[in-house]
């Protein structure tokens, strides 16, 4: 009898017709996956294989717009979801009304797998587990229309004690004698362990079965500092274990995260997906694709667009699409940058809110911004070869690789955001949503007189979902917004011979620390931001608390626009 290994994950819900959705599963053997709803909606698909694992992405049709429908998952005719002994309510498919004008978008990044029930948690309660408990306790309460996971869904280079023990057993049993570090994953099979550990968590599993999700990778999904520079890439490619690591990383990302980001129409046009389905066992097809994507970033596009009624999301790949040659350094290659601009301006008359999802923040504390621009200038050789070598050393140790470390890309994104905001059909808001930096803040940019966009432009940064925040990081980001730090940043800019940006920005909220989640409630042309943090202060068993007794506490609830 076939069993359900991971999932179901509710990924795509069609906001155009409100009648279809996609659901992803991993099973423990080849089978036919069927999804059934009481009203007759449903769908089925045979599994496809990759490296001995079995997956299916089921397209569900026949849904009714504006409804919430429970569903079951069957494998070869046997029900496997909801779990027979689960205390949680049924998972549901919620479709928007048509036409849809409102959307609730929750987002954050950086999630270590939550500890198993009964084990202590040194980094505090998992905000997604806590959200899951609240929604399960009151299924009629408002829930996000979509959950945006902005990078570091798994940590390939910071594994748990349990995963390290599993890796050691796996390598001994396989007799591979892998040269990869013993505390990091080495190949596709070891990546599957990370997803087992993270997505098998009961609270997260129910949440992802009930709330649609959009995902994008960041560095720890592969390795810290992934694609930070050409020198880093050359060094990694010279190691005996890197090739298998990066191929396994891209293969697993395609299977576990990327496929579910696509609409049924996009899936139907995807040549790699078609080839994997046709092969039945898609291992070699997918491996060849991953090798092409590693050798030539233009061979794959991981960025994508989603429209939620009159809210548009452009999720941008800021890792694999980089140009790393120092004199041409760019966050996005020319084709990716052109794609972003085209999608941003497409049919703006039908957009009330434009969201740009990028794992790495666009607007950082001014001191950090100028420090990153300064080190980029050093690495280009502006101060000679000795400073260039120092710049490369510093880049890796201080993670100086956000948008300001790619000055031409920072300027281009800034120009695109401003031009959208000045357009005749400018949306009410243009919001850049980011994570990565293990704290939360709001930044607002300002242009010179006569150039300020009509749209309200904001940078929202929110992380971590479940991770540590070292004291040095707290101190650094608190200091980074201060006036003395800004003045020091200007000195660095002068030393690096930097051109001042045409825009300035101020902190409009934060910094806040802890395991936290931001939510944008977008109704017509109004927008409201809420920040919630997982708190361990509640009593065990209290309604809306997770299995550890944690609850979500409000940190910020602020109107962003008046709807005009």
SULDAMO-V265354 format. One record per residue. RES is the residue in one small letter. SS is DSSP state (hx for helix, st for strand, lp for the rest). PSI is psi in radians with two decimals (999 if undefined). Layout:
BEGIN
res: {RES:RES}
ss: {SS:SS}
psi: {PSI:PSI}
END
This chain:
BEGIN
res: {x:x:x:x:x:x:x:x:x:x:x:x:x:x:x:x:x:x:x:x:x:x:x:x:x:x:x:x:x:x:x:x:x:x:x:x:x:x:x:x:x:x:x:x:x:x:x:x:x:x:x:x:x:x:x:x:x:x:x:x:x:x:x:x:x:x:x:x:x:x:x:x:x:x:x:x:x:x:x:x:x:x:x:x:x:x:x:x:x:x:x:x:x:x:x:x:x:x:x:x:x:x:x:x:x:x:x:x:x:x:x:x:x:x:x:x:x:x:x:x:x:x:x:x:x:x:x:x:x:x:x:x:x:x:x:x:x:x:x:x:x:x:x:x:x:x:x:x:x:x:x:x:x:x:x:x:x:x:x:x:x:x:x:x:x:x:x:x:x:x:x:x:x:x:x:x:x:x:x:x:x:x:x:x:x:x:x:x:x:x:x:x:x:x:x:x:x:x:x:x:x:x:x:x:x:x:x:x:x:x:x:x:x:x:x:x:x:x:x:x:x:x:x:x:x:x:x:x:x:x:x:x:x:x:x:x:x:x:x:x:x:x:x:x:x:x:x:x:x:x:x:x:x:x:x:x:x:x:x:x:x:x:x:x:x:x:x:x:x:x:x:x:x:x:x:x:x:x:x:x:x:x:x:x:x:x:x:x:x:x:x:x:x:x:x:x:x:x:x:x:x:x:x:x:x:x:x:x:x:x:x:x:x:x:x:x:x:x:x:x:x:x:x:x:x:x:x:x:x:x:x:x:x:x:x:x:x:x:x:x:x:x:x:x:x:x:x:x:x:x:x:x:x:x:x:x:x:x:x:x:x:x:x:x:x:x:x:x:x:x:x:x:x:x:x:x:x:x:x:x:x:x:x:x:x:x:x:x:x:x:x:x:x:x:x:x:x:x:x:x:x:x:x:x:x:x:x:x:x:x:x:x:x:x:x:x:x:x:x:x:x:x:x:x:x:x:x:x:x:x:x:x:x:x:x:x:x:x:x:x:x:x:x:x:x:x:x:x:x:x:x:x:x:x:x:x:x:x:x:x:x:x:x:x:x:x:x:x:x:x:x:x:x:x:x:x:x:x:x:x:x:x:x:x:x:x:x:x:x:x:x:x:x:x:x:x:x:x:x:x:x:x:x:x:x:x:x:x:x:x:x:x:x:x:x:x:x:x:x:x:x:x:x:x:x:x:x:x:x:x:x:x:x:x:x:x:x:x:x:x:x:x:x:x:x:x:x:x:x:x:x:x:x:x:x:x:x:x:x:x:x:x:x:x}
ss: {lp:lp:lp:st:st:st:st:st:st:st:st:st:st:lp:lp:lp:lp:lp:lp:lp:st:st:st:st:st:st:st:lp:lp:lp:lp:st:st:st:st:st:st:lp:lp:lp:lp:st:st:st:st:st:lp:st:st:st:lp:lp:st:st:st:st:st:st:st:st:st:lp:lp:lp:lp:lp:lp:st:st:st:st:st:st:st:st:lp:lp:st:st:st:st:lp:lp:lp:lp:lp:lp:lp:lp:lp:lp:st:st:st:lp:lp:lp:lp:lp:lp:lp:st:st:st:st:st:st:st:st:st:st:lp:lp:lp:lp:lp:lp:lp:lp:lp:lp:lp:lp:lp:lp:lp:hx:hx:hx:hx:hx:hx:hx:hx:hx:hx:hx:lp:lp:lp:lp:lp:lp:lp:lp:st:st:st:st:lp:lp:lp:lp:lp:lp:lp:lp:lp:lp:lp:hx:hx:hx:hx:hx:hx:hx:hx:hx:hx:hx:hx:hx:hx:lp:lp:lp:lp:lp:lp:lp:lp:lp:lp:lp:lp:lp:hx:hx:hx:hx:hx:hx:hx:hx:hx:hx:hx:hx:lp:lp:hx:hx:hx:hx:hx:hx:hx:hx:hx:lp:lp:st:st:st:lp:lp:lp:hx:hx:hx:lp:lp:lp:lp:lp:lp:lp:lp:hx:hx:hx:hx:hx:hx:hx:hx:lp:lp:lp:lp:hx:hx:hx:hx:hx:hx:hx:hx:hx:hx:hx:hx:hx:hx:hx:hx:hx:hx:hx:hx:lp:lp:hx:hx:hx:hx:hx:hx:lp:hx:hx:hx:hx:hx:hx:hx:hx:hx:lp:st:lp:hx:hx:hx:hx:hx:hx:hx:hx:hx:hx:hx:hx:hx:lp:hx:hx:hx:lp:lp:lp:lp:st:st:st:st:st:lp:lp:st:st:st:st:st:st:lp:lp:lp:lp:lp:lp:st:lp:lp:hx:hx:hx:lp:st:lp:lp:lp:hx:hx:hx:hx:hx:hx:hx:hx:hx:hx:hx:hx:lp:lp:hx:hx:hx:lp:lp:st:st:st:st:st:st:lp:lp:lp:lp:lp:lp:lp:hx:hx:hx:hx:hx:hx:hx:hx:hx:hx:hx:hx:hx:hx:hx:lp:lp:lp:lp:hx:hx:hx:hx:hx:hx:hx:hx:hx:hx:hx:hx:hx:hx:lp:lp:lp:lp:hx:hx:hx:lp:hx:hx:hx:hx:hx:hx:hx:hx:hx:hx:hx:hx:hx:hx:hx:hx:lp:lp:lp:lp:lp:lp:st:st:st:st:st:st:lp:lp:lp:lp:lp:st:st:st:st:st:st:st:st:lp:lp:lp:lp:lp:lp:lp:lp:st:st:st:st:st:st:lp:st:st:st:st:lp:lp:lp:lp:hx:hx:hx:hx:hx:hx:hx:hx:hx:hx:lp:lp:hx:hx:hx:hx:hx:hx:hx:hx:hx:hx:hx:hx:hx:lp:lp:lp:lp:lp:lp:lp:st:st:st:st:st:st:st:st:st:st:lp:lp:lp:st:st:st:st:st:st:st:st:lp:lp:st:st:st:st:st:st:st:st:st:st:lp:lp:lp:lp:lp:lp:lp:lp:lp:lp:lp:lp:lp:lp:lp:st:st:st:st:st:st:st:st:st:lp:lp:lp:lp:lp}
psi: {2.34:2.53:2.79:2.05:-0.82:2.70:-2.98:2.59:2.09:2.01:-1.24:2.30:2.26:2.02:-0.07:-0.89:-0.37:0.37:-0.04:2.85:2.91:2.51:2.25:2.46:2.72:2.31:2.95:0.00:2.91:2.40:-3.13:2.23:2.26:2.42:2.23:2.45:2.66:-0.47:0.09:-0.20:2.71:-2.96:2.92:2.77:2.50:2.67:2.73:2.72:2.54:2.02:0.74:0.05:2.79:2.29:2.75:2.55:1.85:2.20:2.06:2.24:2.93:0.19:2.73:2.24:2.50:0.48:2.83:2.06:2.15:2.71:2.78:2.66:2.26:2.45:2.04:0.70:-0.11:2.28:2.27:-0.17:2.31:2.67:2.46:-0.61:0.26:2.33:-0.06:2.68:2.90:2.56:2.60:2.73:2.03:2.17:2.55:2.74:2.78:2.15:2.61:2.36:-0.27:2.65:2.50:2.02:2.02:2.56:2.73:-3.12:2.99:1.57:1.92:2.56:2.36:2.54:2.72:2.72:2.38:-0.19:2.56:2.67:1.81:-0.26:0.23:3.05:2.55:2.15:-0.54:-0.66:-0.71:-0.70:-0.74:-0.77:-0.68:-0.76:-0.65:-0.58:-0.46:1.43:-0.32:-0.15:2.78:2.35:2.78:2.54:-0.44:2.56:2.08:2.05:1.86:0.65:2.72:0.90:-0.57:2.76:1.74:-0.32:0.06:1.26:2.72:2.89:-0.70:-0.71:-0.68:-0.71:-0.71:-0.75:-0.78:-0.78:-0.74:-0.77:-0.62:-0.76:-0.65:-0.34:0.52:-0.48:0.72:2.41:-0.07:2.65:2.44:-0.29:0.20:2.70:2.70:-0.39:-3.08:-0.82:-0.70:-0.52:-0.67:-0.55:-0.71:-0.75:-0.65:-0.83:-0.72:-0.91:-0.16:-0.18:2.16:-0.75:-0.82:-0.65:-0.80:-0.71:-0.83:-0.31:-0.23:-0.56:2.16:2.62:2.57:2.44:2.70:2.61:2.85:-2.88:-0.75:-0.31:-0.34:-1.14:2.61:2.39:0.32:2.16:0.62:-0.51:2.88:-0.65:-0.69:-0.79:-0.79:-0.71:-0.75:-0.72:-0.35:-0.21:2.62:-0.27:-0.15:-0.74:-0.84:-0.59:-0.87:-0.63:-0.79:-0.63:-0.84:-0.65:-0.83:-0.64:-0.75:-0.77:-0.91:-0.53:-0.90:-0.78:-0.76:-0.25:-0.30:2.58:2.83:-0.65:-0.72:-0.67:-0.70:-0.43:-0.04:2.00:-0.62:-0.79:-0.76:-0.73:-0.67:-0.78:-0.72:-0.59:-0.42:-1.12:1.82:0.26:-0.92:-0.64:-0.83:-0.62:-0.77:-0.69:-0.79:-0.69:-0.66:-0.74:-0.61:-0.70:-0.60:1.77:-0.49:-0.19:-0.20:2.46:2.06:-0.31:2.72:2.91:2.44:2.41:2.19:1.46:-2.06:0.28:2.24:2.31:2.22:1.84:2.10:2.27:1.95:0.32:-0.99:-0.31:0.22:2.64:2.13:-0.11:2.21:-0.68:-0.27:0.27:2.26:2.51:-0.65:2.39:3.00:-0.71:-0.72:-0.72:-0.69:-0.69:-0.82:-0.78:-0.76:-0.81:-0.59:-0.62:-0.13:2.10:0.93:-0.39:-0.33:0.25:2.15:-0.49:2.22:2.14:2.24:1.92:2.09:2.16:-0.58:2.32:2.55:-0.90:2.01:2.95:2.41:-0.71:-0.75:-0.73:-0.90:-0.56:-0.69:-0.70:-0.68:-0.84:-0.55:-0.69:-0.70:-0.78:-0.48:-0.24:0.27:-0.48:0.32:2.97:-0.59:-0.76:-0.59:-0.74:-0.69:-0.71:-0.74:-0.71:-0.80:-0.66:-0.77:-0.63:-0.43:0.10:0.83:1.38:0.47:-2.99:-0.70:-0.34:-0.10:1.32:-0.71:-0.63:-0.68:-0.79:-0.69:-0.74:-0.74:-0.77:-0.74:-0.83:-0.79:-0.72:-0.67:-0.76:-0.33:-0.04:2.70:-0.54:0.75:2.39:2.89:-0.66:2.60:1.97:2.25:2.12:2.19:3.00:-2.26:-0.74:0.21:0.62:3.04:2.55:2.90:2.27:2.48:2.20:2.70:2.33:2.91:2.84:2.33:-0.13:-0.04:2.25:2.70:-0.61:2.61:2.13:2.28:2.55:2.11:2.17:2.27:2.00:2.78:2.88:-0.66:1.63:3.07:2.71:1.67:2.64:-0.61:-0.62:-0.72:-0.84:-0.73:-0.75:-0.47:-0.76:-0.60:-0.42:-0.10:2.81:-0.78:-0.69:-0.66:-0.72:-0.70:-0.69:-0.67:-0.60:-0.73:-0.73:-0.70:-0.73:-0.64:0.00:0.76:2.59:2.23:2.42:2.68:-0.17:2.55:2.84:2.69:2.67:2.20:0.01:2.51:-2.96:2.61:2.56:2.71:3.09:2.03:2.84:2.33:2.57:2.23:2.18:1.97:1.92:1.97:-2.23:0.26:2.67:2.46:2.41:2.36:2.37:2.25:2.55:2.46:2.16:2.41:0.22:-0.18:2.80:2.54:2.39:-0.09:2.46:2.28:-0.08:2.69:-3.03:-0.36:-0.04:0.05:2.67:2.87:2.24:2.43:2.32:-0.66:2.44:1.85:2.32:2.41:-0.51:2.84:0.08:-0.01:999}
END
